[in-house]
Amino acid sequence: MGGIGRERIHNMKHDFKFISKHSPQVKSAYSDLMEILSLVHDDLRKQYTFQHEPVGSYSRNMITYDAKSNIGFDFDINIYPNDEENCFTAKQIKLLFKQSLDKFAHRYGYDFAEDSTRVLTIKVKDRKNSRILHSVDFAFVNDYEDDDGYDCQEYIHYNKKQNAYSWSEQSQGFYMLPERFQWIKGNGLKDELDALYIRKKNNNDDPNKHSRSLFAEAVNACYNENYDDVEGVGTFTLVVRQKKDKIGTITVNGGYEA
């Protein structure tokens, strides 16, 4: 038993379920979002232009909503600023976008954008029933080729304590994610990944941990659990939890090292 089997089980605060990107409510919200981005693009044209791309759950048709609490579905959008001459700082790029976004998003029922470490977030709320109907996370990224010819990506990172914005390199895990996701699909493990992703979302108590991070955790856990098993080699770890006064009674049978 590996990482998937060790996922903690408790009384869930959430009950996440999948919803198709072709459902009427998702299609309507996505259409509004594209209109907002068009307005922002026109508004910012004199400062800088940008491309945008839906990523994450929408691109994979793995959108979720919480049937138990107040969390609706969400979109992940990458914003690619066109600033090859480095005319704008990371702070200017993100805050100019936020300023423009706040001009138009409220027309479609969104609140003002919230700034966090990696993204700007806007939300449509049902205030009467204290529910988030849906939300959008905007990440600001730049694709480039390093000196060795490798494709790389950096993102705008916000350090709240220091009120500082900077371009930061994506982690190594980011670059392995697409390949690992394809490997999971190619080996018939997509249903297992879906179940793990839902479980991680249900068990998540950190409001600052977004769907992108939870999906990456699920992909890596599913891959690490199954890769060596499929290839026929590997080391697996079983973590057994027990009260201190019962530790002496634990035994491991089958010739395995304890």
Secondary structure, 3 states (H helix, E strand, C coil): CCCCCCCCCCCCCCCEEECCCCCHHHHHHHHHHHHHHHHHHHHHCCCCEEEEEEECCCCCCCCEEECCCCEEEEEEEEEEEECCCCCCCHHHHHHHHHHHHHHHHHHHCECCCEECCCEEEEEEEEHHHCEEEEEEEEEEEEEEECCCCCEEEEEEEEECCCCEEEEEECCHHHHHHHHHHHHHHHCCCHHHHHHHHHHHHHHCCCCCCCHHHHHHHHHHHHHHHHHHHHHCCCCCCCCCCCCHHHHHHCCCCCCCCC
